[in-house]
Amino acid sequence: MPIDEESQLRAAYASDLTDARRQIIEPLVPPPKPGGRPRTVNLREVVNAVFYLTRTGCGWRMSPHESPPWGTVHYYARQWRLDGTWARMMGVLRERVRQRAGRESTPSAAIIDSQSVRTTEKGGRAGTTPGRK
């Protein structure tokens, strides 16, 4: 089922997909697996539910009533994380944003902040308690 086969019959949330954004990510959503029952869930509503949960920070079971069941949304979100669908979506969106800003589509350099990288070493005397000397 394409990402927009059913029309939306509810009021839109601020986190919902627009038609233009849907057209960008629709080709990146994996097709249904061969065999078995046909897909009956509206994938646009699944994506809208994931975006709502991400934006609001609420729990899975606290998703809006008009969203698909939380277990269905969780299943697709997890599958798409494991198979790399979310990473592909973010890559395509990042390239589009960079092109709109007049930059090359892929970054040519990266910066890593060494202060945010944890190490396994303890620091000096402050890291040792008096009983362990």
N, C-alpha and C positions, 0 to 999 in steps of 0.2 A: 504494500500500500504506500503510495507516495506520501510525502510528509504533509501534504495539504489536501487530502482527498475529501475530508469532511469540512464543512464550513464551521467557523466558530460561532457558537450560540450564546456566548457569555460576554460580559464586560471584560475588556482587556486590562491586564496588569501592566505596569510600567516595564517589567522584565520580559514581556512577551516578544516573540519574534515578529518583525515586520515582514511584509511580503518580499521586500527587496533582500532582506537578510536570509529569508527562507530559500530564495533562489540561489544564494551563494552556498549554503550548507547542504541543500538537498542532494546534490550529486555525491557528497561525501558520506552520507548515511548508508551503511551496508544494506544490501538487498536481503529479503527474507531467505532463510536457509532452504535448500531444496528438500522436497518431501515434507511430510507432516501436514499439520493444519495451516491454512493460510493466515497471514497476519491480520488481526482485526483491530488492533489498537491504532489510534491516530498519533503518528510519530511527532507531528507538530505539537500536540498537547503534551507529549512526553518531554520534548525539548523545553517547552514553556514551563513545565513543572520543575525540571532540573534547574533552569535559570532562576525561577522563583525561589527555590530552596537555597541556591547559592547566594542570591542577592539578599534574602532576608535572614539567612542563617538559622532557620527553624529546622526542626527534626523531620525525618522522613515521614513519620506518622502524623505530622501536623501540616501536611500539604493541603491546599484548598480542596474542598469537597468536589468541585467541578473538574479537578484533575483526574487522570487515570488513577487506579489504586496505587498506593505507595509502593507495594511490592513490585508492580509492573514497572514503575518509574525507576526504582532501585535496580531492577534486573537490567534494563537497558543502559542505565548510567554505568553500571559495573562492567557490562559486556563491552561497551564502547571505550571504557578506560583500558580494559585488558587487551583489546584488539587494536588499540592505537587510533580509534576514530576521533577522540577528543584532540589528540596531538595533531592529527592531520587537519582538523578544523582550525585549530589555533595557528598552525603554520600558514594555511591559506589566508586567514584573516590578517595575520601579522604582515604577510607580503603585500596584501592590498592596502593596508594602512601606510606602509612604508612607501609604496608607489604613489599614493595620493599626496604624501608629504614631499614628493620630488626626490626621494632617495632610492638607492638600489633596493631590489626586493629582498635580498638576503644581506644580513650584516657582515661586514668585513672584519670586525674585531669584537672582542668581548672583554669585559672587566670583571675580575673576581676580587671581592673584598676579603683580604686575608684575615681581618679581624673577626669576621663572622664564621670562619672555619674552626670547628672545635678540634682540639688535639687530645691525645691520651695522656700527655705528661701533666704532672702536678706542678704547681708553681712554688718554687723555693721553700722557705721556712714556713710561710703562711699556710701552705698546703699540708703541713705535717703537724699532727696534734702532739702535745707534750708527752703523752703516754706511749707514743710510737717511735720515739727517738732512739 
